[in-house]
Every structure is written in structure tokens, then in C-alpha cells.
Amino acid sequence: MVDIKIKDLNKEDKPRERLEMHGASVLTDAELLAMVLRSGGRNVSVLTLAQQILSAFKGFKGLLN
């Protein structure tokens, strides 16, 4: 898994900007969760952390349960 940092993305590829321009339906579950989390850990980006959480809980449904 590649550790992608939001600050390294082009402006039009950043989740918050894509949400504003196109709506939530264009974002991945990891991008939506990353927006809620707002920041990652010392050695992991927020996008990677969101992917790890969703993987561990098998998606949003598992996280809700």
C-alpha cells in the first residue's frame, strides 16, 4: 500500500475539493473517512490510516457494528 499524503495531491485530486466540485458520490470510502479523521499518525498519512481502518473492520458497515 502506497502512503499518499493529501498535501502531495494536485488541488483537483484532493478529497475536499472533489467533494465541493462533484459531491460525495465521487469519493472513495477511504477518502470520506479521511475527511472525518482529518489527520493521520506520525508515520502514516490520513488516507492510509483510513484504508487500514476500513480494511480491519471490513468497510463502513463493519465499523458501524
Number of C-alpha atoms within 10 A of each C-alpha: 6 7 12 13 15 18 9 9 11 8 12 10 12 16 23 18 12 16 16 9 11 10 12 15 10 13 16 12 16 22 22 18 19 22 15 11 13 11 16 15 9 7 9 14 20 25 25 21 20 24 19 15 16 18 14 11 13 11 15 14 9 11 12 7 6
